[in-house]
Amino acid sequence: MTPQQLERMRREWDERARQNARHYVATGQEEWTDEEFFRSGERAVSEQILNDMTNICQGADPGKMKVLEIGCGAGRITQALAKVFGEVYAVDISGEMVAQARRALAHLANVHIDQNSGTDLAVLGDIQVDFAFSCIVFQHIPSREVIENYVREVHRLLRPGGLFKFQVQGDDSIETDPEDTWLGVPFSDAQAVEMAERCGFEPRHRHGAGDQYFWLWFFKK
C-alpha cells in the first residue's frame, strides 16, 4: 500500500467518523443510542470471546491479562473487553475514531487507546500482550501486504503460545479495488494458512472460508 493509499484510508475513515461513526462501525443501524451501541459490543464479545475462553485464556485469569484490539473504532467492543480483561490496548488509524472512543471510555482506567499508522503497531512500543483480537476491520483493508504486516506485528507483541483471533474477508467472488477503503481484499483458506506460517503462527482453527466473516485462530508458536 502506497503512502497515498494510506493517507486516503485515514482521511476517509476520519470523514466517516465525523458523519456517523457508530453507523460505519456497526452498519446494522443508522442511528444508535449509547446503550444500544455498547450493548452490541457486549453481544460481539459474548459471541466471539466469552464462548472461547479456553483458547483465549489457556488457564490464565482474564482479570490479569493484557489484550490488544486492532481497529477499535468508536470503542464499541473496547468497552466490553475492558469488563473482562485486566488491561486493554486499542488502536485505530482514524484520529477522529480514537477521539470519540477516548471520550466515551474516559471512565475506564484500564483502557489505553492510540492512533496507529495503519500498517503497524509501533505506537505500542514493545509491550507484551496475552491475547489479540480484531473484528470487522481487516475486511476493509485493500492490501494483503498491510494485513500480513499487522499479523507480523501481533506476533512481535504476543506472548509465546498466545492467540490472535481475527476476521478477514473470505468471499473471493467480490471485485476489489486497491483505492477502495471500504471493501477489503479477500483471503482463501490456503492464503490464510500461508500467511500464518510466514508470520510464525500455527493456524489451528478456521471458520467461514468463502464467507464475509472468515474467522482465524492464529496461535504464536
N, C-alpha and C positions, 0 to 999 in steps of 0.2 A: 504494500500500500504506500503510495507516494505521500509526501508531506501535504500536498494539496488535497488529497483524498481524506487524510486525517483531519485537516482543518475543516473540510466540508462536513465530516461526521460530527465534529464538535459543534460547529455552527448550527447545523440542522437540529441536533438534539437540544441545544440551548433554546432554539426557536420553538420546538415542540413543548419544552418545559414552560416557556412563557405563555404559550397559547392555552395549553391544558395538560399539565404534567401528568396528572393522575390518569387521564384517559389514555395517553400514549404509553404509560407504564402498564396499565391493565385495561385493554380495549373493550372489555365486556360491558362497560357503561360509559356514557358520555359525561355524566356528572356523578361525582362521588362525594358523599359526606365523609368527614373524618372517620366516623365509626365504621361505615361500610368499607372504606378503603383499607383501613388497617385490619379489619376483620377478614378481608380477602387474603391479606398476607398471613394471618393466622391459619386460614384454611390451607394455603400452599405449604406452610411449614408442617401442618398436621399430615398432609398427604405425602410430602417428599422427605421429611426429616423425622418426625416422631414415629412413623411406622418403619423406620430404617435405622434405629439407634444401635443395633448390633454392629452393623457395618461402620457406622459413623463414630461411635464411642469406643468400641472394642474393649469394653470393660472399664473405661475411664469415667470419672464423674463429670457429666456435662457442665456442671457449675464451675468447674476448674479448667475448662477447655477454652482455647483461643480459636476463633473461627474467622474465616475470610469470606466476604461476599463480593463477587465481581459484578458490577453493573447494578448498583443499589437503587438507581433512580431516585424517587422521592421518599424512599425509606419504608416502603410497604412491607417488604419481607424482613428488612433490617430490624424493625421493632420486635417482630415475632421471634427472631433469632435471639435477640437480647434477653428475652424472657426465659430462654432455655439454657444458653451458654454463658460462661463466665465473662468473656470479652469478645466483642465483635468489631472487626476491622472491615470497613466497607469502602469501595472505590467506585467512581463513575467518571466517564470522560467529560460529562457536561457540568460546567461550573454552576449553571442555573439549577440543575437537579440536585447537586451537592448542597447548594444554599437552602433549597426547600427541605431536604432531608435533615440538615442540621437544625433548622428552625423547629421542625416537627418533633425531633427526638432529643432536643436540648436537655430534657429532664432525665435522660438515661446516661448515667456516668460511665457505664461500661461499653459505650458505643463510640467508635472513632471513625469519622467519615472524611475522606480525602478525594480531591480531584486527581485522577491519574492521566497519563499521557495518551491513553487509548491504544497502546501497544504493549505496555509492560507494567510492572508493579514496583518500579524503582522508588516511588513516593513512600513506600512502606519500609525502605531500608532492608535490614536483614532480620526482621522479626521472624520467629518460628511459630507457625500455626499448626493446630491439630486436625483441622478439617477445613476444606474449601468448598464453596458452593456457588453455582451460577444458574439462574433460571430466566428464560425468555430474554436473553441478552445476546449470546453468540449468533442466534438466528437472524440478527440484524447486521452482522458484520460481513461485508462482501469480499473478504480476503481470508483464505485458508492459512496463509502465512502469518497473519496477525493472530488468528485464533490459536495456531500452534505455538506462537511465541508466548501467549498467555499461559498455555499448558506448561511450557518450559519454565516460565516464571513461577507458577504454582509449585512445580517440582522443587524449585530453589528454596521456597519458604516453608514447604510442608515437612512435618517430621517424618522420619522413615516409617513406612507401614501405613501412613495416614491416607485418607480418602479424599479425592477430588471428585465430587458428584456434580455433573453439569449436563446441560441440554444444548443440543445443536439442531439445526435444520436438517431433517433426514429425507425430505421429499425432493428427490433429484429430478423430478419431472418439471420443476419450475424453471423459468428463464431468469437468470440473474444478470445484473449489470454492475460492474465494478464501481460505478458512480452512485449507485443506489444505497442509501443509508438506512433503508427500512427492510428490504428483502435480502437476507444474507445468503452466503454460499452454502450449498448442501454438502453433507458427508454421506458416503455409503458406509456400510458396516466395515468393509475392508479398509477404507480410508481412515476410519476411526481407530481401528486396531493398529494400523501402520503408524499413525500419529502417536498413539500411546507408547509404542515400542521405541520410537525415535526419541521420545522425551523421558524415558526411564520409568514408565508406568506399566503396571500389569492391568490390562483391560478386562477385569474379572467378570463384570456383568454389563449387559447392554440391553436396552428395551426400546422398541419403537422404530427400528430401522425402516426407512421408507416413509415415515410419517413426519409431520411438522415437529413433533416433540420426540426427538431421539435422545434418550437418556443414557449417559455413560457413567460407569463407576470405574475410575482410574485409581488404583492403589499404588502408592510410591513403593518401589522395590527396596 
